[in-house]
Each structure stands twice: as C-alpha cells, then as structure tokens.
Amino acid sequence: MKFTKMQGAGNDFIVINNIEEELSTEDFSGLAKKLCQRRMAIGADGLMVVEKPVEGGDFKMLFYNADGSLGEMCGNGARCIAKYGFENHLAGQTINIETTAGMVKAWKLDRINYKVRLNDVSRLELNMELEACGQVYSCAYVELGDPGIPHLALEMKGLRTLAPAQLWTLGSTLRSHPALPKGANVNFFEIVGPDQIFERTFERGVEDFTYACGTGTGSVVAVLTEKGLCSGKNVKVSMTGGDLLIDVVKDKGRITDLYLSGPAVIVAEGETGEIIG
C-alpha cells in the first residue's frame, strides 16, 4: 500500500490515496492505530485518507487521529492535503476539500506555504470556568464547523518556560472534563507581543501534546480577537513545530472567516510492509 508522509509545522500525517487503493472504509480506524505508532510503524499524529468527492469538492478527506477515532477536521492536515491534491493533480492552485466538518477551501501560496479557510465558528463561549487539578481555570470554548471541532483556550503565564510534561496532567484532565461532552483540544497560550502568541496544544485523539494544532491556533486567535486582545490581522502563533499565521474577518461584529497560513511539507513517499500491533 502506497503512502505519503507529510508535516505542517511539525504536525505530521500519513496520507493514503484511496481513490487508487480502494480500501474499505471499515479498515481506516484500525489502519490509523497501526500506522501512526511511532517506532513500531511509520508514526504520525494522524491518518488522512483521500476519497472521491461527493459534494462538489475536488476530493474528500477523512481524518483519523492516532488512536483510530474519526476527527472532524484538522487545520494543519488540511494544508498538507491541499498540497497533496495539487501535487497529485487532483486540484489546481485553489483547492476545495470535503471534510467531516464541512467544505474547506485552500490556496497554494508558494512551493511550501498554503492557506486554508477554516470551518466557521459554530460556537463561542468567552467565559467558561472549569475546575481541574484542585484549581478553577478561566477558559474560552470554541467549536469550528458542523459537527464542531471542540477547543478550549486557556491563558498560561510563563508558558514558554514550561516543559510540556509540567502541563501534561492538567491538559489531560481538561481534555476529558465532564463539562465537555465531546472532550476538547486544550490550547494553552501566552501573549508575547502585539499580535504574537505562543501556544501549546494537548490534542484529543493523540492524547498528548503535539508540535502544532491549526484549528487550535485559529480558535485561540478568534477568542483573543473577540476580547480585543489582538487585531486578528496576520497574527503570528508560535509553537514547538514553528509559526503559523491567522487572519480573522468580521462583518457586523461577527466572525465570518478564519484563515490559517503556514508550511506544508512532503517528507517521504513509500510503501508499507508488514505492520504488527
């Protein structure tokens, strides 16, 4: 089975073109769990499966987390799959991707960088208090798309000096907090300058901190824009895996568009052998 390994700001993915492979949809969850194992297999944060379009897009993308669960959408994954679509002649320089959370539009900016319009902000709660690890935390809750991709945004002073291990218990606890029926990706952030943010995300489905989270950066910037803490224009979000840019468009006081720009890199192409586990 042929695969392509890709990464966007350190968020890494395995891509399988099921238009060519013709695998059963029932196999994808188990395949994700096996292929995404680091050391034992290819290793990745998630599996993206390219399928024939059914709703007028250039192609359809199914996203599976490393634990085999079906994800609604992935921002960094969308940039990577947009590049895959362009490089494999499935789309032109403007790419329309069908996802579980709705249609996502992307644009090729240059050889490395792609821009995507993230799914609409379908839910936004700026003030949510959650008790975790013996403290009460003031958070914001955001969903993108329908069904919505759930995100918590939590400001953490001194985040740049903290190792992910120091936040692991808090991230894990908030990720599956009983007040959040769907769970959530937990986005810790620190404002480090005008329109400059540092962020770390504990990802649902990976169950650990990842190098980057595209929908998470969009969610955090959406919250900060609504609170008047950033301009929403060309906001730089730095993470372990690199920098992403977010642009927020508002009309009549409401967020209408959320754009994510950043790198999409083809790491390797190959064929899988025997996978045990």
Beta strands, then each sheet from edge to edge (+ up, - down):
strand 1: 2-8
strand 2: 11-17
strand 3: 46-51
strand 4: 59-65
strand 5: 70-71
strand 6: 94-99
strand 7: 102-108
strand 8: 113-117
strand 9: 121-132
strand 10: 135-144
strand 11: 149-155
strand 12: 185-193
strand 13: 196-203
strand 14: 208-210
strand 15: 235-239
strand 16: 242-251
strand 17: 254-263
strand 18: 265-271
sheet 1: 5+ 4- 3+ 2+ 1- 18+
sheet 2: 5+ 4- 6- 7+ 8- 17+ 16- 15+ 13+ 12- 11- 10+ 9-
sheet 3: 5+ 4- 6- 7+ 8- 17+ 16- 15+ 13+ 14-
end
